[in-house]
């Protein structure tokens, strides 16, 4: 039988919970401080004219991706030119995005960008049931310039941009383990007694699956096809 916590009275539990709450508040204040420092980072003007592939053969600029809003968040989704399915980890993060109206209300647009040609990932997008805007950076330097494509293959990441009129500026990017904050289900698992249940696994990502494959014992995992120790494969 697994090692569960001691059984105590409600009053004893409340005292222990209040003690932990003080530590949780410290973490919350630290996160607020980091968020403030992040907003104060310098920014870089985007000088290149990147071109993105969109629906119906459309060709769009980075400015176009803003859809008229002030800010833009780009989820660098790992889907290389030769891939037939996307990255399991990126897919789990995309499943966690939720309704975009809440970001739109703060004058912020959210999009996915992958290096594969636009038509290549449409079957996978339909399979996942996503309706988020998803553009192709195929043929441009965008993925390479923002360090999510290299000779080692594709990597995950999220970048943010802001515009002043027609001028676009890069303000922030986050990669690899830092992107864990975008997997909202982890936040819920972290408040449970059993937590993430990853300690017994060789790698934390060994349980990851596409959302329609958890009942498939032979399903592809993140460890099978998407991780090579330091970088994700194409």
C-alpha positions in Angstrom: 0.0 0.0 0.0 1.4 3.4 -0.9 2.6 5.8 1.7 -0.3 8.1 2.3 -0.3 11.1 4.8 -1.3 10.7 8.4 -5.0 11.0 9.2 -5.6 14.0 11.5 -8.4 16.1 12.8 -9.8 19.0 10.7 -8.2 21.5 13.2 -4.7 19.8 12.9 -5.0 19.8 9.1 -6.0 23.5 9.1 -2.9 24.4 11.2 -0.6 22.5 8.8 -2.4 24.1 5.8 -1.9 27.6 7.2 1.8 26.9 7.7 2.2 25.8 4.1 0.2 28.8 2.9 2.9 31.2 4.2 5.4 29.4 1.9 3.0 29.5 -1.0 2.6 33.2 -0.6 6.4 33.6 -0.7 6.4 31.8 -4.1 3.6 33.9 -5.4 5.4 37.1 -4.4 8.6 35.8 -6.1 6.6 35.0 -9.3 5.2 38.6 -9.2 8.7 40.0 -8.9 10.0 37.9 -11.8 7.0 38.9 -13.9 7.7 42.6 -13.2 11.4 42.2 -14.1 10.4 40.3 -17.3 8.2 43.3 -18.4 11.2 45.6 -17.9 13.5 43.6 -20.2 14.8 45.6 -23.2 13.3 44.8 -26.6 14.7 44.2 -30.1 13.2 45.7 -33.2 12.3 43.0 -35.8 14.2 44.1 -39.0 13.6 41.1 -41.2 10.5 40.8 -43.4 9.4 37.3 -42.4 6.7 35.7 -44.6 4.2 33.1 -43.2 1.9 30.7 -45.0 -1.7 30.8 -44.0 -5.1 29.6 -45.2 -6.0 29.5 -48.9 -2.4 30.1 -49.9 -2.2 33.4 -48.2 1.2 35.0 -47.4 1.4 37.1 -44.3 3.9 39.3 -42.5 4.7 39.1 -38.8 2.7 42.3 -38.4 -0.3 40.6 -40.1 -0.2 37.9 -37.4 -1.1 40.5 -34.8 -4.6 40.8 -36.3 -4.6 44.5 -35.4 -3.9 43.9 -31.7 -1.1 45.5 -29.7 0.7 42.3 -28.6 1.4 38.9 -30.2 2.3 35.6 -28.5 3.8 32.9 -30.7 3.7 29.2 -29.7 6.7 27.7 -31.6 5.1 24.3 -32.3 7.4 21.5 -33.2 6.3 20.3 -36.6 9.1 19.9 -39.1 8.8 19.8 -42.9 9.1 16.0 -42.9 6.8 15.3 -39.9 3.4 13.6 -40.1 2.4 14.4 -36.6 3.3 17.2 -34.2 5.3 17.0 -30.9 3.5 15.4 -28.0 4.7 18.0 -25.5 3.7 20.9 -27.8 0.3 19.2 -28.3 -0.2 19.0 -24.5 0.6 22.7 -24.2 -1.8 23.5 -27.0 -4.5 21.5 -25.4 -4.1 23.7 -22.3 -4.5 27.1 -24.1 -8.2 27.5 -23.6 -10.5 30.1 -25.1 -8.6 33.0 -26.8 -11.2 35.6 -26.0 -9.5 36.2 -22.6 -6.2 37.1 -24.3 -8.0 39.1 -27.0 -9.7 41.1 -24.2 -6.1 42.2 -23.2 -5.3 43.3 -26.7 -3.1 40.2 -27.3 -3.2 37.7 -30.2 -2.1 34.1 -29.9 -0.9 32.0 -32.8 1.0 28.8 -33.4 3.9 28.8 -35.9 5.7 25.7 -37.3 8.4 25.2 -39.9 6.4 22.6 -41.9 4.5 23.8 -45.0 0.9 24.9 -44.1 -0.8 22.0 -45.8 1.3 19.4 -44.0 -0.1 19.9 -40.6 -3.8 20.4 -41.5 -4.7 16.7 -41.0 -3.1 16.7 -37.6 -4.8 20.0 -36.6 -8.1 18.5 -37.6 -7.4 15.3 -35.6 -6.6 17.3 -32.5 -9.7 19.5 -33.0 -7.9 22.8 -32.7 -9.2 26.0 -34.2 -6.3 28.2 -33.1 -4.5 30.3 -35.8 -1.6 28.2 -37.0 0.9 29.6 -39.5 3.9 28.2 -41.4 7.3 29.7 -41.3 8.5 27.3 -44.1 11.2 28.9 -46.3 11.9 31.8 -43.8 14.6 32.3 -41.1 12.0 32.8 -38.4 12.4 29.5 -36.6 16.2 29.7 -36.8 16.4 33.4 -35.7 14.2 32.6 -32.6 16.2 29.5 -31.8 13.6 26.8 -32.2 15.1 25.2 -35.3 18.7 24.2 -35.8 20.9 21.5 -37.4 19.7 19.3 -34.4 16.1 19.6 -35.4 13.1 21.4 -33.8 12.8 22.8 -30.2 9.8 24.0 -28.3 9.4 27.6 -27.3 7.1 30.6 -26.8 7.9 34.2 -27.9 6.1 37.5 -27.4 6.1 40.6 -29.5 4.7 44.1 -29.3 4.1 46.7 -32.0 4.2 50.4 -32.1 2.3 51.3 -35.2 3.8 49.2 -38.0 7.0 48.5 -36.1 7.3 45.1 -34.4 9.6 44.4 -31.4 10.6 41.1 -29.8 10.2 41.3 -26.0 10.6 37.8 -24.6 11.1 34.1 -25.4 11.1 31.0 -23.1 12.3 27.5 -24.0 12.4 23.9 -22.9 11.6 23.3 -19.2 10.5 27.0 -18.9 7.5 26.1 -21.1 6.1 23.8 -18.4 4.1 26.7 -17.1 1.9 26.4 -20.2 0.8 22.9 -19.3 -2.1 23.9 -17.1 -3.0 20.3 -16.1 0.3 20.2 -14.1 -1.0 23.0 -11.9 -4.0 20.9 -11.0 -2.0 17.7 -10.5 0.4 19.6 -8.2 -2.3 20.3 -5.6 -3.2 16.5 -5.4 -1.6 14.0 -3.0 -0.2 11.9 -5.7 1.0 14.9 -7.7 2.5 14.3 -11.2 3.4 10.6 -10.5 6.6 11.0 -12.5 9.1 10.0 -9.8 9.0 6.3 -10.7 9.5 7.0 -14.5 12.9 7.0 -16.2 12.0 10.4 -17.7 9.2 12.7 -16.6 7.8 12.8 -20.1 7.5 9.0 -20.5 3.7 9.2 -19.7 2.9 11.9 -22.2 0.5 10.9 -25.0 -1.6 12.6 -27.6 -5.0 13.2 -26.0 -6.7 10.6 -28.1 -4.1 7.8 -27.4 -4.1 7.3 -23.6 -6.0 4.0 -24.0 -3.6 2.8 -26.6 -0.8 0.7 -25.0 1.4 1.0 -28.1 0.8 4.8 -28.5 3.7 7.1 -29.4 5.2 8.8 -26.4 7.4 11.9 -26.2 10.3 9.7 -25.3 9.8 7.5 -28.4 10.1 10.0 -31.1 10.6 13.5 -29.8 13.5 13.6 -27.3 17.2 12.9 -27.8 18.5 14.1 -24.5 19.0 17.8 -25.1 17.0 18.8 -28.2 13.8 17.6 -29.8 14.2 15.7 -33.1 12.7 17.0 -36.4 
